[in-house]
Structure formats: C-alpha cells, structure tokens
Amino acid sequence: MSSEPETATGTAPKEPSQSRLCVHNFTETICEQQIHFHVLRLKDSFLLWIGQQPANMSNLAVALHTNVDPIPSASLLMGEIADPVSTTLAQKLAKLTGKQVFVSCDLPQDRMLLPLVEARITNELKAAPDKFYF
C-alpha cells in the first residue's frame, strides 16, 4: 500500500509543473546611453521592451511570419502610428526567428542609436535563443 495520498480518481497527485515563462533582462551602454532590454519568454513568441528607466510601455507592436508573404505581417497595437520603430523591429525579429514577436520600444528616434540597439538584440538572440522563446 502506497503512503502517498490519492485523489478522487484514485491516482497519486502530480507535482505542480514549472512555468516555462521567464523574464530575461540585459543592459548595454550604447551611444553613451544606458539602454535596458526586458524579454518575456513565451511559447513560440516573445515580448521585448527596450528603453531607458523608468520603464514605460507607450507603444506596442506585433509581427508574425505567415505562409503568404516572406515579409512578416506587422501591426501597431497601441501608440503613435507616426513612430514606426516598434513595428519595424518586431517585423525584423519575426523574420529572423520565424516566431510571433511583440515589441515596445521607448527610445528616441536616433539614426545612430537604433541600428546599434538592433544589433545588440540580434547578438543576444543568437547567443541565448532559449531566453527568448521555447
């Protein structure tokens, strides 16, 4: 006779499963500005927030790869449509990963800064893809 308690179905209770969602944070000084990156890892997708402190999600874009077009579909879910940074970055990351990507970018539009931020994200994604999606 087992010493484990039984459930109503007559089986031993299962251990609670561990959540596979996780948060991955990294920071980089780019163009003399401290830039913070927060990744929420999801199943087959991720949410990426980029900005300076304090954290503020003033916009949110989503992009996903489709079978219809080699360029991922992208849409701004909230924020100013005149600021295409989040949408463009979500689209590039969706194309790179083949995953659904949510991006909120709270950085000034700076032609020098944004390509370096994008390169930093790409490097982190290639170095630790398991921190972005499962």
Wavefront OBJ file of the C-alpha trace (Angstrom):
o trace
v 0.000 0.000 0.000
v 1.401 3.390 -1.018
v 1.947 6.099 1.558
v 1.031 8.836 -0.964
v -2.487 10.281 -0.669
v -4.835 9.523 -3.533
v -7.013 11.961 -5.450
v -10.716 11.425 -6.199
v -9.715 9.496 -9.345
v -7.606 7.082 -7.308
v -4.240 8.305 -8.589
v -1.437 9.959 -6.679
v -1.339 13.770 -7.085
v 1.169 15.070 -9.602
v 3.900 17.540 -8.804
v 2.998 21.063 -9.935
v 4.610 21.805 -13.276
v 7.197 24.553 -13.556
v 6.255 27.561 -15.627
v 8.311 27.869 -18.784
v 7.629 31.595 -18.945
v 10.562 33.645 -17.796
v 11.942 37.154 -17.888
v 15.393 37.875 -19.272
v 16.946 41.290 -18.658
v 20.116 42.784 -20.058
v 21.554 46.280 -20.239
v 24.027 47.883 -22.617
v 25.593 51.313 -22.892
v 25.074 52.439 -26.481
v 25.998 55.908 -27.761
v 26.689 56.938 -24.158
v 23.131 55.990 -23.132
v 22.220 53.129 -20.843
v 19.649 51.004 -22.679
v 17.599 48.351 -20.868
v 16.145 45.272 -22.528
v 13.415 43.132 -20.928
v 12.308 39.917 -22.627
v 9.232 37.941 -21.607
v 9.730 34.450 -22.996
v 6.550 32.819 -24.277
v 5.764 29.632 -26.183
v 6.751 30.247 -29.808
v 6.829 34.013 -29.229
v 8.293 36.707 -27.021
v 7.653 40.234 -25.839
v 10.597 42.643 -25.907
v 10.643 46.012 -24.148
v 13.529 48.382 -24.907
v 14.099 51.719 -23.250
v 15.636 53.818 -20.564
v 14.438 53.955 -16.964
v 11.790 54.382 -15.768
v 10.112 51.632 -17.743
v 7.195 52.895 -19.811
v 5.162 50.986 -22.375
v 3.816 53.812 -24.511
v 3.577 51.653 -27.628
v 3.274 48.001 -28.548
v 3.624 46.316 -31.925
v 3.249 42.704 -33.010
v 4.603 40.863 -36.041
v 4.314 37.272 -37.183
v 5.576 35.208 -40.056
v 2.933 33.948 -42.494
v 2.928 31.427 -45.335
v 1.512 34.053 -47.702
v 4.366 36.570 -47.741
v 8.092 36.341 -46.924
v 7.776 39.660 -45.084
v 6.094 39.154 -41.680
v 2.746 40.847 -41.081
v 3.024 43.626 -38.504
v 0.608 45.854 -36.665
v 0.797 48.587 -34.067
v -1.442 47.544 -31.162
v -1.092 50.775 -29.187
v 0.823 54.023 -29.525
v 1.529 56.625 -32.185
v 1.408 55.364 -35.757
v 3.904 58.090 -36.701
v 6.587 56.191 -34.733
v 7.329 53.030 -36.756
v 10.289 51.840 -34.645
v 8.440 49.137 -32.656
v 6.594 47.817 -35.705
v 9.717 47.709 -37.871
v 11.776 45.995 -35.179
v 9.016 43.451 -34.470
v 8.871 42.672 -38.186
v 12.652 42.177 -38.443
v 12.751 39.938 -35.369
v 9.777 37.881 -36.602
v 11.573 37.345 -39.904
v 14.796 36.388 -38.107
v 13.150 33.951 -35.681
v 10.032 32.767 -37.502
v 8.139 33.485 -34.257
v 5.415 35.906 -33.214
v 7.134 38.954 -31.711
v 5.752 41.779 -29.576
v 7.944 44.890 -29.261
v 7.648 48.039 -27.209
v 10.474 50.481 -27.915
v 10.656 53.610 -25.773
v 13.743 55.214 -27.266
v 14.232 58.472 -29.117
v 14.322 58.154 -32.907
v 18.060 58.383 -33.458
v 19.658 57.169 -36.689
v 22.871 56.304 -34.852
v 21.300 54.599 -31.820
v 18.618 52.365 -33.339
v 20.861 50.221 -35.609
v 23.184 49.591 -32.650
v 20.232 48.625 -30.439
v 19.011 46.251 -33.137
v 22.485 44.698 -33.432
v 22.633 44.196 -29.647
v 19.269 42.415 -29.659
v 20.337 40.207 -32.569
v 23.576 39.266 -30.787
v 21.700 38.383 -27.580
v 19.136 36.382 -29.534
v 21.832 34.370 -31.308
v 23.808 33.824 -28.088
v 20.814 32.734 -25.982
v 17.723 31.871 -28.066
v 16.303 29.872 -25.135
v 15.942 33.162 -23.230
v 13.580 34.459 -25.931
v 11.264 31.543 -26.732
v 10.711 27.836 -26.188
l 1 2 3 4 5 6 7 8 9 10 11 12 13 14 15 16 17 18 19 20 21 22 23 24 25 26 27 28 29 30 31 32 33 34 35 36 37 38 39 40 41 42 43 44 45 46 47 48 49 50 51 52 53 54 55 56 57 58 59 60 61 62 63 64 65 66 67 68 69 70 71 72 73 74 75 76 77 78 79 80 81 82 83 84 85 86 87 88 89 90 91 92 93 94 95 96 97 98 99 100 101 102 103 104 105 106 107 108 109 110 111 112 113 114 115 116 117 118 119 120 121 122 123 124 125 126 127 128 129 130 131 132 133 134
